[in-house]
């Protein structure tokens, strides 16, 4: 009699949550969590913050301690890279030659950093930031009085810049687009963050084209296309990520900017689920497909996937939410602003460091960016989940109680 065996590929937030949730949902078979990394699953957000600047070590950011996996009878296989999924014989092949069989398979492969092609990009001192190994490498070049160039003005680049400034480095952020955060937020938020970083001593350059990374033996700077030169002991590249879908594609699963899953985190194979950054799913709140790079999505979708494996079908219906910490600024985002055509501000983003931005499509509220305003975030998260919108005239009037700006349009 065969034993039920669930293999989970990927030691991500989703992988760790899925493994734990399987036991909580009553899965009595074997569980193996397979990770290419040498560390137990850990929290990713600190990589650009407290882990980068040395406030926390890898052992302090583990999602769960080693004892948890032992007590839950979860076999964690570290340093193991999966080469192939055989859906016919229901087994996977590892790089070291081993083959493991499964009755159920979960893909929590996350995302991979986008790499840049430039002369000199392979010099020592040029680093990417995606995992703990990257952090260990970056920290070789960190130090008070040293200089860093961050290529990419998205959230990861800006968070890393803030962390490097916190340890006394001279930091320059280079962004190819006309503004930082251009792909993910409004001009008002972009201008706010550019101001905050400049106030903190970070140099922010936009509309920049890079000619090459300079150095012999190790990086010494970055040469721009306009002829200017920026010295650097460290060049940190943060230009985004791509979903890690290679295994799924080779196995013949449906893939479209992510592993396509239904509302139960089910792939096109009934014995394979997927969760986290690697998936494309339909969101009933926004009535569109989304691929989300967030801890919230990874955890919530992983719980749905675990229930599906256990035969407890519960549709995934969660409001996306995110956060970013830079200097003394906590940004909390409720919802997704994709497709917005109007931004209404509550507070002044041009002075101080506390306000909220409400994103609308027509009369429909899509999302709220709450900057050092936890109440605005919590209310927006609650009311957006309930299908409510907001009155723009009340949003801008700060004498109106925040909870009174929301209403049910139905």
C-alpha positions as CSV (number, residue, x, y, z in Angstrom):
1,X,0.0,0.0,0.0
2,X,1.5,3.3,-1.1
3,X,2.1,6.0,1.5
4,X,0.7,9.5,0.8
5,X,3.7,11.8,0.3
6,X,3.6,15.5,-0.4
7,X,6.7,17.1,-1.8
8,X,7.0,20.9,-1.6
9,X,9.6,22.5,-3.9
10,X,10.9,25.8,-2.6
11,X,11.9,27.0,0.9
12,X,10.0,30.2,0.6
13,X,7.4,31.9,2.8
14,X,4.8,29.9,0.9
15,X,6.7,26.7,1.2
16,X,7.1,27.0,5.0
17,X,3.5,28.0,5.5
18,X,2.2,25.2,3.3
19,X,4.2,22.6,5.1
20,X,2.9,23.7,8.5
21,X,-0.6,24.1,7.2
22,X,-0.7,20.6,5.9
23,X,-0.2,19.2,9.4
24,X,-2.7,21.7,10.8
25,X,-5.3,20.5,8.2
26,X,-4.8,16.9,9.1
27,X,-2.4,15.6,6.5
28,X,-1.0,12.4,8.0
29,X,1.3,11.3,5.2
30,X,4.9,12.3,4.6
31,X,5.9,15.9,4.0
32,X,9.2,16.9,2.4
33,X,10.2,20.5,2.0
34,X,13.0,20.8,-0.6
35,X,15.0,23.9,-0.8
36,X,18.0,24.9,-2.9
37,X,19.3,27.1,-0.1
38,X,21.4,25.9,2.8
39,X,19.2,27.7,5.4
40,X,15.9,26.8,6.9
41,X,13.1,29.0,5.4
42,X,13.5,32.6,6.6
43,X,11.7,35.9,6.5
44,X,12.6,37.8,3.3
45,X,11.7,41.4,4.1
46,X,14.6,41.8,6.5
47,X,17.1,41.0,3.8
48,X,16.9,44.6,2.5
49,X,16.6,46.0,6.1
50,X,17.8,44.6,9.4
51,X,19.8,41.7,7.9
52,X,21.5,43.9,5.4
53,X,22.7,46.5,7.9
54,X,23.8,43.8,10.4
55,X,21.1,44.3,13.1
56,X,20.0,40.7,12.7
57,X,21.7,37.5,11.6
58,X,20.2,34.7,9.6
59,X,19.3,32.6,12.7
60,X,17.2,35.5,14.0
61,X,15.0,35.7,10.9
62,X,13.9,32.1,10.6
63,X,10.2,31.6,9.9
64,X,10.2,28.7,12.3
65,X,13.0,27.1,14.4
66,X,14.4,23.7,13.4
67,X,12.6,22.0,16.3
68,X,9.2,22.9,14.7
69,X,9.9,20.8,11.6
70,X,11.1,17.9,13.8
71,X,8.0,17.9,16.0
72,X,5.7,18.3,13.0
73,X,7.5,15.4,11.2
74,X,8.4,17.5,8.2
75,X,11.5,16.4,6.4
76,X,13.5,19.5,5.3
77,X,16.0,18.8,2.5
78,X,18.4,21.7,2.2
79,X,20.9,22.5,-0.6
80,X,18.9,20.4,-3.0
81,X,18.2,21.6,-6.5
82,X,15.3,20.1,-8.4
83,X,16.0,19.5,-12.1
84,X,12.8,17.9,-13.4
85,X,9.2,17.0,-12.6
86,X,8.0,13.7,-14.1
87,X,4.2,14.1,-13.9
88,X,3.6,10.6,-15.5
89,X,5.5,8.6,-12.9
90,X,4.9,11.3,-10.2
91,X,8.5,11.8,-9.2
92,X,11.1,14.6,-9.2
93,X,14.8,14.4,-10.1
94,X,17.4,16.2,-7.9
95,X,20.7,17.6,-9.1
96,X,22.6,15.1,-7.0
97,X,21.0,12.2,-8.8
98,X,18.3,11.3,-6.3
99,X,14.7,10.7,-7.3
100,X,11.7,11.3,-5.0
101,X,8.2,10.1,-5.5
102,X,5.0,12.1,-4.6
103,X,1.3,11.6,-4.4
104,X,0.8,15.4,-4.2
105,X,3.3,18.1,-5.3
106,X,3.4,21.8,-4.3
107,X,5.4,24.4,-6.2
108,X,6.5,27.4,-4.0
109,X,9.5,28.3,-6.1
110,X,9.1,32.1,-5.6
111,X,10.9,34.5,-7.9
112,X,14.4,35.1,-9.3
113,X,16.3,38.4,-9.6
114,X,16.4,40.1,-12.9
115,X,20.0,40.4,-14.0
116,X,21.5,43.3,-15.9
117,X,24.0,43.1,-18.8
118,X,26.7,45.7,-18.6
119,X,30.5,45.8,-19.1
120,X,32.1,45.1,-15.7
121,X,28.9,43.7,-14.2
122,X,30.7,40.5,-13.0
123,X,33.4,42.4,-11.0
124,X,33.6,41.5,-7.3
125,X,31.6,44.1,-5.4
126,X,28.7,44.0,-7.8
127,X,25.9,42.2,-5.9
128,X,22.2,41.3,-6.2
129,X,19.8,40.9,-3.3
130,X,17.4,38.0,-3.1
131,X,18.6,35.5,-0.5
132,X,20.7,35.2,2.6
133,X,23.8,34.3,0.6
134,X,23.5,37.6,-1.2
135,X,23.3,39.4,2.1
136,X,26.5,37.7,3.3
137,X,28.3,38.8,0.1
138,X,27.0,42.4,0.3
139,X,28.1,42.8,3.9
140,X,31.8,42.2,2.8
141,X,31.6,45.6,1.2
142,X,29.6,47.6,3.7
143,X,31.2,50.0,6.1
144,X,31.0,53.5,7.5
145,X,32.5,56.0,5.0
146,X,32.4,53.6,2.1
147,X,30.3,54.3,-1.0
148,X,27.6,52.4,-2.7
149,X,25.6,52.7,-5.9
150,X,22.2,51.1,-6.0
151,X,20.9,50.4,-9.5
152,X,17.1,50.4,-9.4
153,X,14.7,52.8,-7.7
154,X,12.0,50.3,-6.8
155,X,11.1,49.3,-3.3
156,X,14.0,46.8,-2.8
157,X,16.5,49.4,-4.1
158,X,15.2,52.2,-1.9
159,X,15.0,49.9,1.2
160,X,18.6,48.8,0.6
161,X,19.7,52.4,0.1
162,X,18.1,53.4,3.4
163,X,19.8,50.5,5.2
164,X,23.2,51.4,3.7
165,X,22.8,55.0,4.7
166,X,22.0,53.8,8.3
167,X,25.5,52.3,8.5
168,X,27.1,55.5,7.3
169,X,27.7,54.7,3.6
170,X,27.6,57.3,0.9
171,X,24.8,56.1,-1.3
172,X,23.6,57.0,-4.9
173,X,20.5,55.5,-6.4
174,X,20.3,55.2,-10.2
175,X,16.9,54.9,-11.8
176,X,16.5,54.5,-15.6
177,X,12.9,55.8,-15.6
178,X,11.9,59.5,-15.0
179,X,10.9,58.7,-11.3
180,X,11.6,56.2,-8.6
181,X,8.8,53.6,-8.0
182,X,7.4,54.5,-11.4
183,X,6.0,51.0,-12.2
184,X,4.2,50.5,-8.9
185,X,2.9,53.8,-7.6
186,X,1.7,57.4,-8.3
187,X,3.9,60.4,-9.1
188,X,3.0,61.9,-5.7
189,X,4.4,58.9,-3.8
190,X,7.5,58.8,-6.1
191,X,8.2,62.5,-5.3
192,X,7.7,61.9,-1.6
193,X,10.3,59.1,-1.5
194,X,12.8,61.0,-3.6
195,X,12.5,63.9,-1.2
196,X,12.9,61.7,1.9
197,X,15.9,59.9,0.5
198,X,17.6,63.2,-0.4
199,X,16.8,64.6,3.1
200,X,18.6,61.6,4.5
201,X,21.6,62.2,2.4
202,X,21.0,59.7,-0.4
203,X,21.7,61.0,-4.0
204,X,18.8,60.1,-6.3
205,X,19.4,60.3,-10.0
206,X,16.6,59.5,-12.5
207,X,16.5,59.2,-16.3
208,X,19.9,57.6,-16.0
209,X,21.7,55.5,-18.6
210,X,24.7,53.4,-17.4
211,X,27.6,52.9,-19.7
212,X,29.6,50.4,-17.6
213,X,30.7,49.3,-14.2
214,X,34.3,50.3,-13.7
215,X,37.2,48.5,-11.9
216,X,40.1,46.1,-12.1
217,X,40.0,43.2,-9.8
218,X,37.0,44.7,-7.9
219,X,34.4,47.4,-8.6
220,X,35.6,51.0,-8.2
221,X,32.6,52.9,-9.7
222,X,29.9,53.3,-12.3
223,X,30.4,55.2,-15.5
224,X,27.2,56.9,-16.8
225,X,26.4,57.4,-20.5
226,X,26.5,61.2,-20.0
227,X,30.2,60.9,-19.1
228,X,29.8,61.3,-15.3
229,X,31.5,58.9,-12.9
230,X,30.3,57.7,-9.5
231,X,32.8,56.1,-7.2
232,X,31.6,52.9,-5.5
233,X,33.0,50.2,-3.2
234,X,29.7,48.4,-3.7
235,X,27.3,48.2,-6.6
236,X,23.9,46.7,-5.6
237,X,21.6,45.8,-8.5
238,X,17.8,45.8,-7.6
239,X,15.9,45.9,-10.9
240,X,13.0,43.5,-10.0
241,X,12.3,39.8,-10.1
242,X,10.8,37.2,-12.5
243,X,8.6,34.3,-11.4
244,X,10.5,31.1,-11.1
245,X,8.4,29.0,-13.5
246,X,11.1,26.9,-15.3
247,X,10.2,23.6,-13.6
248,X,6.5,24.1,-14.2
249,X,7.0,25.0,-17.9
250,X,9.2,22.0,-18.6
251,X,6.6,19.8,-16.9
252,X,3.9,21.1,-19.2
253,X,1.9,23.0,-16.7
254,X,0.0,26.1,-17.8
255,X,2.2,29.2,-17.3
256,X,1.5,32.8,-18.1
257,X,3.6,35.3,-16.2
258,X,3.4,32.8,-13.4
259,X,2.2,29.3,-12.8
260,X,-1.5,29.5,-13.6
261,X,-3.7,28.4,-10.6
262,X,-7.4,28.4,-9.9
263,X,-9.2,29.8,-6.8
264,X,-8.1,26.7,-4.9
265,X,-4.4,27.1,-5.8
266,X,-4.7,24.1,-8.2
267,X,-2.5,24.0,-11.3
268,X,-3.5,22.4,-14.6
269,X,-2.5,19.1,-13.0
270,X,-4.9,17.9,-10.3
271,X,-2.1,16.5,-8.1
272,X,0.0,19.7,-8.2
273,X,-0.7,23.0,-6.4
274,X,1.3,26.2,-6.4
275,X,1.5,29.3,-4.1
276,X,3.3,32.5,-3.7
277,X,5.3,34.8,-5.9
278,X,5.5,32.2,-8.7
279,X,1.7,32.0,-9.3
280,X,-0.8,33.9,-11.5
281,X,-4.3,33.7,-9.9
282,X,-7.7,35.3,-10.3
283,X,-8.7,37.8,-7.6
284,X,-12.4,38.1,-7.2
285,X,-12.2,41.5,-5.4
286,X,-10.5,43.1,-8.5
287,X,-12.1,40.7,-11.0
288,X,-8.7,40.2,-12.8
289,X,-5.7,37.9,-12.7
290,X,-2.8,39.0,-10.5
291,X,0.7,37.9,-9.8
292,X,1.7,39.2,-6.4
293,X,5.1,39.5,-4.8
294,X,4.2,39.8,-1.1
295,X,4.4,37.8,2.1
296,X,0.6,38.2,2.6
297,X,-0.1,36.5,-0.7
298,X,2.5,33.8,-0.1
299,X,1.1,32.9,3.3
300,X,-2.7,33.1,2.5
301,X,-2.4,31.3,-0.8
302,X,-0.3,28.6,0.8
303,X,-3.0,27.9,3.4
304,X,-5.5,27.5,0.6
305,X,-3.2,25.1,-1.2
306,X,-2.7,23.0,1.9
307,X,-6.5,22.7,2.3
308,X,-6.9,21.7,-1.3
309,X,-4.3,18.9,-0.9
310,X,-6.3,17.7,2.1
311,X,-9.6,17.8,0.1
312,X,-10.9,20.9,1.9
313,X,-11.7,23.2,-1.0
314,X,-11.9,26.8,0.2
315,X,-11.5,29.5,-2.5
316,X,-8.7,32.1,-2.2
317,X,-10.3,35.5,-1.7
318,X,-7.8,37.9,0.0
319,X,-7.2,41.6,-0.4
320,X,-3.5,42.1,-1.3
321,X,-1.5,44.2,1.2
322,X,2.1,45.2,1.4
323,X,4.5,47.2,3.4
324,X,7.9,49.0,3.1
325,X,10.2,50.4,5.8
326,X,12.6,53.2,4.9
327,X,14.3,55.4,7.5
328,X,11.4,56.5,9.9
329,X,8.8,56.0,7.2
330,X,6.5,53.0,7.3
331,X,4.4,52.6,4.1
332,X,1.4,50.2,4.4
333,X,-0.5,49.5,1.2
334,X,-4.0,48.1,1.3
335,X,-5.2,46.8,-2.1
336,X,-3.8,47.0,-5.6
337,X,-3.6,50.3,-7.4
338,X,-3.2,48.8,-10.9
339,X,-5.4,50.6,-13.4
340,X,-6.0,53.7,-11.2
341,X,-7.0,56.9,-13.0
342,X,-7.2,59.3,-10.0
343,X,-5.3,59.8,-6.7
344,X,-6.8,61.7,-3.8
345,X,-4.5,62.8,-1.0
346,X,-5.3,63.0,2.7
347,X,-2.5,65.2,4.1
348,X,0.5,66.9,2.4
349,X,3.2,64.7,0.9
350,X,5.4,67.7,0.2
351,X,6.1,68.4,3.8
352,X,6.4,66.1,6.8
353,X,6.2,62.3,6.6
354,X,2.6,61.3,7.2
355,X,-0.2,61.2,4.7
356,X,-2.4,58.8,2.8
357,X,-3.0,58.4,-0.9
358,X,-6.4,56.9,-2.1
359,X,-6.4,55.3,-5.6
360,X,-9.6,55.3,-7.6
361,X,-10.7,53.9,-10.9
362,X,-13.7,56.1,-11.7
363,X,-15.8,56.0,-8.5
364,X,-14.3,52.7,-7.3
365,X,-11.6,52.8,-4.6
366,X,-8.8,50.4,-5.5
367,X,-6.1,50.9,-2.9
368,X,-4.7,53.1,-0.1
369,X,-1.1,54.0,0.5
370,X,-0.8,54.8,4.2
371,X,2.5,56.5,5.1
372,X,3.0,56.5,8.9
373,X,-0.8,56.3,9.2
374,X,-1.6,52.8,10.6
375,X,-5.3,53.7,11.2
376,X,-5.8,54.6,7.5
377,X,-4.2,51.2,6.5
378,X,-6.3,49.1,8.9
379,X,-9.6,50.9,7.9
380,X,-8.8,50.7,4.2
381,X,-7.9,47.0,4.5
382,X,-11.1,46.2,6.2
383,X,-13.4,48.3,4.0
384,X,-11.8,47.3,0.7
385,X,-12.3,43.7,1.7
386,X,-16.0,44.4,2.2
387,X,-16.3,46.0,-1.2
388,X,-16.6,49.6,0.0
389,X,-15.4,52.7,-1.7
390,X,-14.6,56.2,-0.5
391,X,-15.9,59.8,-1.0
392,X,-13.1,61.8,-2.5
393,X,-14.4,65.1,-1.0
394,X,-14.4,63.5,2.5
395,X,-11.0,62.0,1.9
396,X,-9.3,65.4,1.5
397,X,-11.2,66.9,4.5
398,X,-9.1,65.9,7.5
399,X,-11.8,67.2,9.9
400,X,-13.9,64.2,8.8
401,X,-13.3,61.1,10.8
402,X,-11.4,58.6,8.7
403,X,-13.9,55.8,9.1
404,X,-16.6,58.1,7.7
405,X,-15.0,58.6,4.3
406,X,-15.8,55.0,3.4
407,X,-19.3,53.8,2.2
408,X,-21.0,50.9,0.5
409,X,-21.8,51.8,-3.1
410,X,-24.4,49.1,-3.5
